[in-house]
Amino acid sequence: MSDEPELELAADFVGVPDEFQRLWVPHRMVYIEAGPEPHVADCPFCYAPTRPDEKTLIVHRGKTAYALLNLFPYNSGHLLVCPYRHIAMYDEATEEEVAEIGAITQTAMRVLRDVAHCDGFNLGMNQGAIAGAGVGGHLHQHIVPRWGGDANFLPIIAKTKALPQLLGEMRQTIALGWPQT
């Protein structure tokens, strides 16, 4: 028998409670693996309008901007409003683009209120990657429908974390990347 401690496997802890609930989101690994500038060469907001609406979740096309469902929503019905032009910041938008983004946002809110019966909205734009924009190079506004009692501030209030990769996989990834001595 060896005196070395036995390796603990993440699978051994499934169902063992602690103060955090974990929300496993392995589909988000695509963003982590893409690195700090994942959409430099291939902008999803430039690509989406070139495809059929059903394939890219576009719900409305305007003259200078369009609305589509967020592929990784915070809530059901989470929409994005994007100009067709590839611009990064709101102050780069033309007056026509600003007006249409606003008009599409208002219409989207009305539609969501009607079909989803939401109680409120979070609206926002993260300007640039440093401010939290997942696609920092292409301006987009979030329209997140909200209901009384829906999830909010997961780690702070609900003690829930979103983890994009299983612990065993993360451990293996780190171990394989560790410099050999």
C-alpha positions as CSV (number, residue, x, y, z in Angstrom):
1,M,0.0,0.0,0.0
2,S,1.1,3.5,-0.8
3,D,1.4,6.3,1.9
4,E,0.2,8.8,-0.7
5,P,-3.3,10.1,-0.2
6,E,-5.9,8.8,-2.6
7,L,-7.1,11.3,-5.2
8,E,-10.5,12.7,-4.5
9,L,-12.8,12.7,-7.6
10,A,-15.4,15.4,-8.2
11,A,-17.9,12.6,-8.8
12,D,-17.5,11.5,-5.2
13,F,-19.0,14.9,-4.1
14,V,-22.1,14.9,-6.3
15,G,-25.0,15.7,-4.0
16,V,-22.9,16.7,-1.0
17,P,-24.4,20.0,0.2
18,D,-22.4,23.1,0.9
19,E,-23.5,26.7,1.0
20,F,-23.4,27.1,-2.8
21,Q,-25.8,25.7,-5.3
22,R,-24.0,25.2,-8.6
23,L,-25.4,26.0,-12.0
24,W,-23.4,24.0,-14.5
25,V,-23.1,25.7,-17.9
26,P,-20.6,23.8,-19.9
27,H,-21.9,25.3,-23.2
28,R,-20.1,28.6,-22.1
29,M,-16.7,26.9,-22.5
30,V,-16.7,28.1,-26.1
31,Y,-16.2,31.7,-24.8
32,I,-13.5,30.7,-22.3
33,E,-11.5,28.6,-24.9
34,A,-11.8,31.4,-27.5
35,G,-9.5,33.6,-25.4
36,P,-9.7,37.3,-24.6
37,E,-10.9,38.5,-28.0
38,P,-13.2,35.7,-29.2
39,H,-15.0,37.6,-31.9
40,V,-12.3,39.6,-33.6
41,A,-12.3,37.6,-36.9
42,D,-15.8,36.2,-36.8
43,C,-18.5,38.5,-35.5
44,P,-21.8,36.7,-34.7
45,F,-23.8,40.0,-35.1
46,C,-22.4,40.6,-38.6
47,Y,-23.0,36.9,-39.5
48,A,-26.6,36.6,-38.1
49,P,-28.3,38.8,-40.7
50,T,-26.7,36.9,-43.6
51,R,-28.6,33.7,-42.5
52,P,-32.3,32.9,-42.3
53,D,-34.1,34.4,-39.4
54,E,-35.1,31.0,-37.9
55,K,-31.4,29.8,-37.9
56,T,-30.1,32.9,-36.2
57,L,-33.1,33.7,-33.9
58,I,-33.8,37.0,-35.5
59,V,-37.2,38.3,-34.5
60,H,-37.2,41.6,-36.4
61,R,-35.2,43.2,-39.2
62,G,-35.3,47.0,-39.6
63,K,-33.5,49.3,-42.0
64,T,-30.3,50.0,-39.9
65,A,-30.8,47.6,-36.9
66,Y,-32.4,44.2,-36.0
67,A,-33.4,42.2,-32.9
68,L,-32.6,38.6,-32.1
69,L,-32.8,36.3,-29.2
70,N,-29.7,36.0,-27.0
71,L,-28.2,32.6,-27.6
72,F,-27.2,32.5,-23.9
73,P,-30.1,34.3,-22.2
74,Y,-30.4,35.5,-18.6
75,N,-34.1,35.0,-18.8
76,S,-36.5,33.6,-21.4
77,G,-37.1,36.2,-24.1
78,H,-33.8,38.0,-23.6
79,L,-33.3,40.0,-26.8
80,L,-30.4,41.9,-28.3
81,V,-30.8,44.9,-30.6
82,C,-27.9,45.3,-33.0
83,P,-27.0,47.7,-35.8
84,Y,-26.1,46.0,-39.0
85,R,-22.9,48.1,-39.2
86,H,-20.0,46.7,-37.2
87,I,-19.4,49.5,-34.7
88,A,-18.2,49.0,-31.1
89,M,-19.5,52.0,-29.2
90,Y,-22.9,53.8,-29.0
91,D,-21.3,57.2,-29.8
92,E,-20.2,55.7,-33.2
93,A,-23.8,55.1,-34.2
94,T,-25.5,57.4,-36.6
95,E,-28.7,59.4,-35.5
96,E,-30.7,57.0,-37.7
97,E,-29.2,53.9,-36.0
98,V,-29.8,55.4,-32.5
99,A,-33.4,56.2,-33.4
100,E,-34.1,52.7,-34.8
101,I,-32.3,50.9,-31.9
102,G,-34.6,52.9,-29.6
103,A,-37.7,52.2,-31.7
104,I,-37.0,48.5,-31.9
105,T,-36.3,48.4,-28.1
106,Q,-39.7,50.0,-27.4
107,T,-41.5,47.6,-29.7
108,A,-39.7,44.6,-28.2
109,M,-40.7,45.7,-24.7
110,R,-44.4,45.9,-25.8
111,V,-44.2,42.6,-27.5
112,L,-42.6,40.9,-24.5
113,R,-45.1,42.4,-22.1
114,D,-47.9,41.1,-24.3
115,V,-46.6,37.6,-25.1
116,A,-44.5,36.8,-22.0
117,H,-46.4,38.8,-19.4
118,C,-43.3,40.2,-17.8
119,D,-43.4,42.7,-15.0
120,G,-40.3,44.8,-16.0
121,F,-37.1,44.9,-17.9
122,N,-33.4,45.4,-17.6
123,L,-32.0,47.3,-20.5
124,G,-28.4,47.9,-21.1
125,M,-25.3,48.1,-23.2
126,N,-21.8,47.0,-22.0
127,Q,-19.5,49.2,-24.0
128,G,-16.3,47.2,-24.9
129,A,-14.9,44.0,-23.5
130,I,-13.5,45.8,-20.4
131,A,-17.0,46.7,-19.5
132,G,-18.3,43.2,-19.8
133,A,-19.4,43.0,-23.4
134,G,-19.2,39.4,-24.6
135,V,-18.9,40.7,-28.2
136,G,-17.0,44.0,-27.5
137,G,-16.5,44.8,-31.2
138,H,-20.2,45.0,-32.2
139,L,-22.6,47.3,-30.4
140,H,-25.7,45.5,-29.0
141,Q,-28.3,46.4,-26.5
142,H,-29.8,43.8,-24.1
143,I,-33.5,43.7,-23.3
144,V,-34.0,41.3,-20.4
145,P,-37.6,40.7,-19.4
146,R,-38.1,40.3,-15.7
147,W,-40.8,38.8,-13.5
148,G,-41.3,39.1,-9.7
149,G,-39.4,36.3,-8.1
150,D,-37.1,35.4,-11.0
151,A,-33.4,34.8,-10.5
152,N,-31.3,37.8,-9.7
153,F,-27.8,38.4,-8.4
154,L,-27.2,34.7,-8.2
155,P,-23.9,34.6,-6.2
156,I,-24.7,37.4,-3.8
157,I,-28.3,36.6,-2.8
158,A,-29.0,33.1,-3.8
159,K,-25.5,31.7,-3.2
160,T,-25.5,30.1,-6.7
161,K,-22.5,30.0,-9.0
162,A,-22.5,29.4,-12.7
163,L,-19.7,27.0,-13.5
164,P,-18.9,26.4,-17.2
165,Q,-16.8,23.2,-16.8
166,L,-17.0,20.2,-14.5
167,L,-14.4,20.2,-11.8
168,G,-12.7,17.0,-13.0
169,E,-12.3,18.4,-16.5
170,M,-10.9,21.6,-15.2
171,R,-8.5,19.8,-13.0
172,Q,-7.3,17.7,-16.0
173,T,-6.9,20.8,-18.2
174,I,-4.8,22.5,-15.6
175,A,-2.7,19.5,-14.9
176,L,-1.9,18.9,-18.5
177,G,-1.0,22.5,-19.0
178,W,1.3,22.6,-15.9
179,P,5.0,22.9,-16.8
180,Q,6.8,19.6,-16.4
181,T,9.8,19.7,-14.1
